[in-house]
Amino acid sequence: MTHEYEFEPIKGLPYKLPEDEEILWQGSPRWLTLAKHLCHLRFVTAYFILLIGYAVYAANADGRTVAETLKAVAWLSAMMGVVVGLMGGFAYLCGRTTIYTITTRRVVLRYGIGFNKAVNVPLRFVKGAGLRLFPDGSGDIPLTLAGSDKIAYLILWPHARPWHFKKTEPMLRGVRDAEKAAEALKTALSSFAATAVPGAENGHAGGKAPLTAAGRASLAA
């Protein structure tokens, strides 16, 4: 299902939108939010600090020399720097390479550090959405999907709701100004529900169009 591509006629989208479709909102994850809530960087840092503190305590209890104590501390500090650096770098690159798009007919998740990938979620398959706000105004917006079609969790990660493996839920993760994004999604869903052909929201109007990675087929819903 995953499609890789290089050219984007519209930033964040691998294809041009139909003339009757417009973008309501576009945004990217806040990398610091990803570092905190995806990589759990604060917990990892606290864990290494505790290890360093214990190493100092154990060295003093065993009567080791200052040089030996400093050697143990330096080794743990170096390990902490590598782990924190790698996780922080991943969060930064993930934030820089991800673009979420909400249009009047779909939600598109474009991501991929090495190669651009896009997942197209037509609004007809979005049964509901949630919002988890963080103190800095960023937040997560998971999408509850209708129908039997689903996207593999590993294909979506980290843009999937944690621990929902059986029924994967795409998630706009750590987006800046999450309330604005949620309001745009609410508007899109309300407008779509008001204009959709009866049964379209369940994927029965005009034939069933399954959830796809954008690029496998035209973006036209």
C-alpha positions in Angstrom: 0.0 0.0 0.0 2.9 2.4 0.6 3.8 4.6 -2.4 7.1 6.5 -2.6 7.4 9.5 -4.8 9.6 12.6 -5.3 7.5 15.2 -7.1 4.8 17.2 -5.4 2.6 19.5 -7.6 1.1 20.7 -4.3 3.2 20.8 -1.2 2.2 17.8 0.9 0.2 16.2 -1.9 1.4 13.9 -4.6 -1.3 14.9 -7.0 -3.3 18.0 -8.0 -6.7 18.2 -6.3 -10.0 18.1 -8.3 -11.3 21.6 -9.1 -14.2 21.2 -6.7 -11.9 20.3 -3.8 -10.1 22.8 -1.6 -7.5 22.7 1.2 -8.9 23.7 4.6 -5.8 23.2 6.7 -2.2 22.1 6.4 0.3 21.7 9.2 3.2 19.7 10.6 4.0 18.1 13.9 5.9 20.2 16.5 9.2 18.3 16.8 9.5 19.1 20.6 6.0 17.6 21.1 7.2 14.5 19.2 10.3 14.3 21.3 8.3 14.5 24.5 5.3 12.3 23.7 6.5 10.0 20.9 10.1 9.4 21.9 9.5 10.0 25.7 12.7 12.0 25.8 12.0 13.3 29.3 11.6 9.8 30.7 14.7 8.6 28.9 16.8 11.5 30.2 15.5 11.1 33.8 16.4 7.3 33.6 20.0 8.1 32.6 20.3 10.7 35.3 19.2 8.2 37.9 21.7 5.7 36.5 24.5 8.3 36.9 23.4 9.2 40.4 23.4 5.5 41.3 26.8 5.0 39.8 28.2 7.9 42.0 26.5 6.4 45.1 27.8 2.9 44.4 31.3 4.2 43.7 31.4 6.0 47.0 30.0 3.0 48.9 32.7 0.8 47.4 35.4 3.2 48.2 36.4 3.8 44.6 38.8 6.6 43.6 37.5 9.9 42.1 39.1 8.9 38.8 37.1 5.6 38.7 33.9 7.4 39.6 34.4 10.0 36.9 35.1 7.3 34.4 31.8 5.6 35.2 29.9 8.9 35.0 31.6 9.9 31.7 30.6 6.5 30.1 27.0 6.8 31.2 26.9 10.5 30.2 28.2 9.6 26.7 25.6 6.9 26.4 22.9 9.3 27.4 24.1 11.8 24.8 24.0 9.3 22.0 20.5 8.0 22.9 19.0 11.4 23.5 20.7 12.7 20.4 19.3 9.9 18.2 15.8 10.2 19.6 15.8 14.0 19.4 17.1 13.8 15.8 14.4 11.4 14.8 11.7 13.7 16.3 13.2 16.7 14.5 13.4 14.9 11.1 9.9 13.5 11.6 8.5 16.9 12.2 10.3 18.5 9.3 9.3 15.8 6.8 5.6 15.4 7.8 2.7 17.4 6.4 -0.9 16.8 7.3 -3.6 18.1 4.9 -7.3 18.4 5.5 -9.4 19.1 2.5 -13.1 19.3 1.8 -13.0 15.6 0.8 -10.1 13.9 2.5 -7.3 13.8 5.1 -3.8 13.2 3.7 -0.8 12.2 5.8 2.5 12.8 4.0 5.5 11.6 5.8 8.8 9.7 5.4 12.4 10.8 6.3 14.1 8.9 3.5 11.3 8.9 0.9 8.0 10.7 0.7 5.0 8.5 1.4 1.3 9.6 1.5 -1.8 8.0 2.9 -5.1 9.2 1.6 -8.2 8.9 4.0 -11.4 9.9 2.2 -13.9 11.6 4.6 -16.4 8.9 3.8 -14.4 6.6 5.9 -13.9 9.0 8.9 -16.5 8.0 11.5 -15.2 10.3 14.2 -12.1 12.1 15.5 -10.7 12.9 18.9 -8.4 15.7 20.3 -5.8 15.5 22.9 -4.4 18.9 23.8 -1.0 19.6 25.4 -0.1 22.7 27.4 1.8 24.3 24.5 -1.2 24.2 22.2 -0.1 21.3 20.1 -2.0 18.0 20.2 -3.0 14.7 18.7 -6.0 14.1 16.5 -6.8 10.4 16.0 -9.3 9.4 13.3 -11.8 6.6 13.9 -12.5 4.8 10.7 -15.6 3.1 9.4 -15.8 0.1 7.2 -13.7 -3.1 7.1 -10.7 -1.6 5.2 -7.7 -0.6 7.3 -4.1 0.5 6.9 -1.3 -1.6 8.5 -0.1 -0.1 11.8 3.6 -0.4 10.8 2.9 1.5 7.5 1.4 4.4 9.4 3.7 4.6 12.4 4.4 7.0 14.0 1.3 8.6 12.6 -1.0 6.0 14.2 -2.8 6.0 17.5 -0.7 4.1 20.0 -1.7 0.5 20.9 -4.6 0.3 18.4 -3.2 -2.5 16.3 -6.3 -4.5 15.4 -8.3 -1.4 14.2 -5.6 1.1 13.2 -6.4 4.7 13.6 -4.5 7.3 11.6 -3.4 10.2 13.8 -2.3 13.7 13.1 0.4 13.7 15.8 1.8 16.6 17.7 0.3 19.2 15.4 0.8 22.8 16.1 -2.3 24.7 17.0 -4.3 21.5 17.3 -7.6 23.3 18.1 -7.4 25.0 14.7 -6.7 21.7 12.9 -9.6 20.0 14.8 -12.0 22.8 13.9 -11.0 22.5 10.2 -11.6 18.7 10.4 -15.0 19.3 12.1 -15.9 21.8 9.3 -14.9 19.3 6.6 -16.8 16.4 8.1 -19.9 18.5 8.7 -19.9 19.9 5.1 -19.2 16.4 3.7 -22.1 14.9 5.7 -24.4 17.6 4.5 -23.6 17.1 0.8 -22.7 13.4 0.6 -25.0 11.0 -1.3 -26.8 8.8 1.3 -24.6 5.9 2.2 -21.4 7.6 0.8 -20.0 8.0 4.3 -19.9 4.2 4.6 -18.3 3.8 1.2 -21.3 2.5 -0.7 -22.0 5.4 -3.1 -20.6 5.0 -6.5 -18.6 1.9 -5.6 -16.4 1.3 -2.6 -13.1 3.3 -2.6 -10.8 1.7 -0.1 -8.3 3.6 2.1 -5.2 3.8 0.0 -1.7 5.3 0.0 -2.1 8.3 -2.1 -0.2 7.6 -5.3 -1.6 4.1 -5.9 -4.6 5.8 -7.4 -5.8 9.4 -8.3 -6.5 11.6 -5.3 -10.1 12.0 -6.6 -12.4 10.4 -4.1 
